[in-house]
Amino acid sequence: MSYTVSQLLTQDITFQPIEIKGWVRTFRANRFIALNDGSTINNIQCVVDFENTDEALLKRITTGAAIHVKGELVESQGKGQKVEIQVHSLEILGDSHPDEYPIQPKKHTFEFLRENAHLRTRTNTFSAVMRLRSALSFAIHKYFNDNGFYHMHTPIITGSDAEGAGEMFRVTNLDAKHPPLDDDGTINYKEDFFGKETNLTVSGQLEAETYAMSLGKVYTFGPTFRAENSNTSRHLAEFWMIEPEVAFMDLDGNMDLAEDFMKSVLSYVLEHNREDLEFLEKRLLDEEKTKPQAERSEMSLIEKIKFVIDNNFKRVSYTEAIDILKNCKPNKKKKFKYIIKEWGADLQSEHERFLVEKHFKCPVILFDYPANIKAFYMRLNEDGKTVRAMDILFPGIGEMVGGSQREERLEVLKEKMKALDIPEEELWWYLDLRKYGTAVHSGFGLGFERLVMFATGMGNIRDVIPYPRTPQNAEF
């Protein structure tokens, strides 16, 4: 019977004939094969009777080769594993040329592995990261399904800019060298495929709101795009967003939902991906040892995840947070890179982490932000200067979730759009929601890769997505 490595290491099937297929990690002493098939971070040892094995076949058992093994699962005679396979027959399914194969059994830099991203999941680190990514994705769909949400596929091609950022990728089939021009020399987009200027979406939120106002509870989980020329460890041009939207829910309900959601998905991987988490935790601890003492994290990877699961999230107004930050030691002694001087400042990661890790010592939800640093669709408070926005702050990373109660009042929304030069005709359908049965509604957005970074301890967002899209890079 054919098994996976995971099954052989966890099920009680010793002294039974088995078959397995996988890739050779190492082959030593012409006798011991470390075999992995991607089902677990652990390898299984296959013991070859080299005296009765063709020498030409032995030479083909090289790192990276795909093999088919038939044998018997027995209790291991050596240290480091409980069981091993006594090989009865072995077939090479695909040779790997040792002089050319990039992923040798040694430590590789992450930069090198990004250049070989098509092979990097053959390393323990990246196989663990991608299994966790898959588990988190499943946990997200499971949570929303279990809580009565409908999954909605929002458009990837859009004529609107939900964030008002303007940093979007244009979608066109016009001739790049000779586009049709208007009399004033500008490009005539009426001649384009969609008859207007279109872009890749930066968010599915606005479309999700339309469905929430008829289906009640919906969520999107899809690709989004930002043409922001930021070559940093936290930015991608293409990434995935989770965006629930709920009718008849105010900001308090939104904060309740977001907290419960985050605790649920992280609890899932803690329960189902323990081996991968323990491996990544050890990798992170080894990496931390090379850093100066002041830069080392106070919590291990699993401790950080439990920190989120086990603590109630502290809810603090933006105004209270600014007072705390203005009067804290790092600010007064100018230890912050960005000094907090007055109300209205846009908080940076260093400020968010101080609130979580030093001041409150628990995850924090900040709410009621200044209107002028938040998006047009957020509900204006009665004070006229703050909006019903909220951000969830995590240890080690800062902002994890951003959301708000949406502006449900037609005239107020029109005024906000007018002040920001957003044409009503562009979002006529969005305004219609406020004409026909408007109601309080709320939602939030979570960048999936940021969640994967938090759950895996990886320091660069390019290492938690299969093929990163960044400025000057669209390889693979």
N, C-alpha and C positions, 0 to 999 in steps of 0.2 A: 504493500500500500504506500502511496506517495504522501509525504508529510512536509510541513514547513519546519524550519529550524526552531521557531517559537513553540510549535507543538511538541517536538522531540524533547525540548528542555523543560517543558511544564507538565506533560502528561505521563502517566505511569504505563509505559509501553516497552519496558526493557525486555530483552531476550526475545524480541519479535523481529521478523524480517521487515525491512523498511526500504523505501526509495526516497531520494531527495535530489533536488537540482539547485544549484547556486553558483556563486562565484568564489574563486580561490582568493583568500586574503593573504595567506602565507603557506609555504610548503617547506618544511625543514627536515633535515636528516634523511631525505628521500623516503620519508615514512609518515610524517604527521601533516595533514592538511587542515588548516583553519578555514572553514566554509561558512559563508554568509549568504542569505537570500533576501535580505531586506525586511524580513518579518519581525526582527528583533535586533537590538544593538549587539547581542551576544553572538559569537561564532560557535559552531559545533566542531569538535575535533573528529576527523576521519583518519583512521589508522590503516595504512596500506601495508600489505605483506609484500615488501619490495623484492624479496627473493623469487616470488612467483608472479611478478608483474613485469611486463615487457619494458625493457630499458628505454625504447623509443617513446613509449607512452609516458613514462616518468618524466622525461625531458619536456613534455608538453604541459605538465602540471605547473603552470607559472602564475604569478600574481595577476589577477584579472581574468583568468580563463574561466569559461563557463563549463561546468561538468555535471554529469549525471552519475550518482552513486547508488549502488545497491549493496545492502549489507545487513548487519544485525546490530541493534542498539543494545549496548552492554554497559555495565557499571565501569566507570573509568578507573584505570590502574594508576594514573598520574594525578598530580595536584592541579587545582584550578578549574576542574569541571567534574560534575557528578556522573555524567554519562558520556559515551563516545560511540562512534560507529566503527565496527570492524568491517572493513570494506571487502566484499566478495567480488564485485566487478565495478569497473569505472569506465565511463565513456566521456571523451572530450566533445562537448557540444560546440564550443567556439574557442579557438586559440587566442592567446594574448601575447603579443610580442614584447618580451621583457625589456628590450633595449629602447622601445618607443613608448611604452605605457607610462603615462604621466603620474598615475596615483600609486607610487611605490609605498611599501610598508615603512614609512618614516613620517616625521612631522613636516607638514607643508604650511606655508603662510596662507592666510585667507586671501591675500591679493593674488597669489598663484592659483588658488582654487577658483577664484572668480573668473580667471582667464580660461579655466577648464570646467566651467559650470555644468557642462553636460555630463561630467564624470564625478563631480564633487560629492554626490550623494553616496558614493562608494566608500567614503570615509565615515568613521563613527560619528563625528560631530554633525555632519550635514544629514546623515540618515536620521539621527535623533531629532534634529530641528524639523525636518520635513514630516516625520511621523507626528510630532507634536502639532505642527501646523494643520495637518489633516484632522487630528483629534479635536483641536479647537474649532475647526470649521464645522465638524459634525455636532459638537456640543452646542454651538450657536443655533444651528437649525433645529436641534432637539429642543432647546429651551423655548424658542418661539412657537414651535409646533405644540409643545406641551401646554403653552399658555394662551392658546387660542388665536395666534397671529396667522395672517395669510402672507405667503411669500410672493412678492411682486417683482417682476423684472422691469426695471425702469430703462428708458432709452439711453444708449451709449452715444448716439448722435443727437445733438440738441441745438436749438436756436437761442437758448437762454443761458445766462451766467448766474447760477444760483448763489454764488458767493460774492458776486460783484467785484471779483479780483481782476478780471480781464486777462489773466494769464492762461490762455486756452490754446489748444491745438486746433488749427483750422482743418475742416474736412471739405475737400473740393475735388471735382474731376475736370476743372478748367485747364486749358493748355497752359503749362507753367511759363513757356516762353512768349506766347502770344494770347493772353487772356482777352476776352471781349471788354471794351472800355466804354464808359459813358462819355458824353460830350465834354465833361470837365476833366477827363483823363483818369477817373477812378474806375476800379474794376466793377463791371456790371454783373452782380451776383444773381440777377434774374435769369441769366443764361446758365447758371450753375445747375447741378443735378437736382437739388431740392428747391430751386427758384429763390433762394435766399442764402445769406451767409450762415454757415453751420460750423459747429465745433464738437470736439469730444467732450463729454460731460465732466464736470468737476464734482457733481453730487447728484444723487437721485432724489434728494429730499423734496423738492417742490412737487414733482410728479407723485411721490409717495403720499404727500398731503392730500392730493385729490382723491386717492383711493381710500385713505383713512376716513375721509368724510362721507364714505358710503359703505365701506366694509368694516369700519370700526377700528380694527387693529391690523396693521400691515408692517412688513419690514422688507428692506432691500439688502442684498448682499452681492455687490457687483463691482466691476472695475471702474475706476475713476482716474482722471488724468489732469495733471497740472504742468503747464509749460513754464515752470519757475526755474530759472537758471541757478539752482542751488546745488553745488557739488559737496554736500555734507553727508555725515553718517546717518542723518535722520530724514533725508528727502529722497523721494522717488518721483519720476515723471508718470509712472503707471503704478497704481496700487489698488487695494480692495477696501471697500467701505461697507460697514454694517449700519443701516439707518432705519430704526423703527419709528413709526408715527402712529399716534393713538388719539382718536376723537374723544371728547369729553374728559380729557385728562389735563390737570393744571401742572404747574411746575413742581409742586410737592409730590404729586403722583409720578411725575417724570423722574425725579430723584430716587424715589422708592424703586421704580422699575429698573433704572440703571444700576443701582447698588445690588439688587437681587440678581440681575443678569450677570454682572461681573463675577460675583461670588459663585454663581452656579457653574459658569464655563470653566473657571479656574479649579473648582472642586472636581470637575469631571476629569481633567488631565492629571490632577494629583492622585486620583484613584486609579485611572486606567493607563497612565504612562509613567509609572514610578521609576522604572529602570532607566528610561531615557532622561528623566529629570535628575536622577542621581548621577548619571554619567556627566551631564552638562554642569551640574553643581560642582563636581570634582574638577572639571576642566576650568571652571570659573575660579575656584579656589587656588588652583595652580597659577592661573594668570594673575590673580590678586597679589600673590607672593612677590611678583616681580615689580609691583608698584610701590612708590613711597608710602609710608604708613598713613599719611594724611589723606591720600587718595583712595584708600581701600574702603570697600563697602562694609558697613557694620552688620549687615545681614547676608546670610547665604541665600542661594537661589530659592530653595524650598522654604526657608524662613520668610522671604519676601512674599511668596505666594500665600503662605499661611497668614501673614500679617494682614493681607487684604481680606482673606476669607473669614478670619476669626474676629476682626475688629469692626465695630459699628463705624460707618463713615461720619465724620464730624462735619456738620453743615454750618458754614460761616459766610456772612455777607462779604462782598468785595470791600465795602467800606471798613468793616472790622479788620479784615486781612491787611489792608493798607496801613491802618493804625499800628498793627502788630509789627509789620515790616519796617515802618518808619522808625520805630523805637527799639528795634532789636540790635544786638551788638554788632553783627556783621555789617549792618547798614550804617550804624553810627561810626564804626571803625573803618568804613570804606573797604570792607572785605568783599562785598558784592561787586561784580563787574558792572552791573547796572544799578546805580544808587536810586532808591525810592525817595523822591523829594516831595511829591504831592499826589493828591487824589486824582485819578484819571490815567495814571501810568499803566502801560500794558505789561502785565507780569511776565517775567522770563522764567525759564526752567529752574534757575538757581533759587528764585523766590518761592516757587511752588514746592520745591524739594525741602526748603527750610521749614515751611509750614507743616509738611507731612512728617519729615524725619526728625526735626529738632523741637519744634514748638508743640504740636498736638500729639505727635507719635502715634498717628493712625491715618488711614486714608481720609482725604478732605474733599468736601464738595463746596466750592465757592459759588455764590449766586448773586444776582442783582448787580450786574456789571454796568459801567458807563455805556450809554447808548452809542457814543461816537467811536467806540472801538469794537462794536459788534455789528452783525449783519442786519439788513433792513427788515427782515421778516420776523424779528424777535419782538415780543409784546412790550410796548412802552408802559413803564410804571406810572403811577399817579404823580410822582415827583417830576415827571417830564425829562429827567436826565439819566435814569437808569432803565435797563430792560430786564425782563424775566429770563435771563440766561443763566446757565450753570456749567461749570467745568469740574470734572472729577480728577483729583490729583493723586498719583501713586508714588511710592518710594522709588528712588533710583532713576525715574524717567520724567516726572512732572505730569503734565496734562495727558490724560488717557482718553477721556470722553468729553465731548462738547455738545451741549444741547440747549433747548429753550422751550418756553411756552410760546407758541406762534401768535403773531398779531392777527386776531380774528375780526377787528373792527375795520370796515371798508375805508372810511374816511381817514382814519389814522394811518393806515397802510398806504393810501394814496399820497398823503402828505410826506411820508418818509421816502417813498419812491421819487417824488418830485424833488426833494432836497438832495437826493443822490443822483439826479439826472437819469433815472431808470424809466424808459418810455412805457406808458401804460399799455400801448398796443402790443408790446413784446410779451407782456404777461397778462393779457386780457383774461385768459382761462384761469389763472391763479387768482385774479381779483373776483372772478365769478363765484368762487367758493364762499366769498364774504357777502355775496348777494343772495344766494339760494341756500338758506338753512345754515347760516354760520354758527359756529359754536367754539368754545374753548377747546384747543387741541395742542399737543406737545409731542416732542420727539428729540432724539439725540443721534449723534454720529460717532462711530468708533473706527479709527483706521486699523484695519486688521493686522497689518504688519507691525504696528506699534504694540499691539497685544502679544503677537508672537515674540517680539523682542523681549518683552517683559517676562513671558513664561519660559523663555529659553536662556535668558541672560546674555544673549548675543549683543555686541556693542555697535554693530553696523547694520542698518536696515537692508543693505544689499545682500546680507547673508541669511535673510529669513524669507526670501521670495525666490522661486526657482530661477528666473532669468531677469535680473534687475534692469530697468530702463532708466538711465541717468543721462545728464548732459554729455554729448559726444560719445554715447555708448548705447547701441541697440544690437549687440552681438547675440547670436543664437536665434 
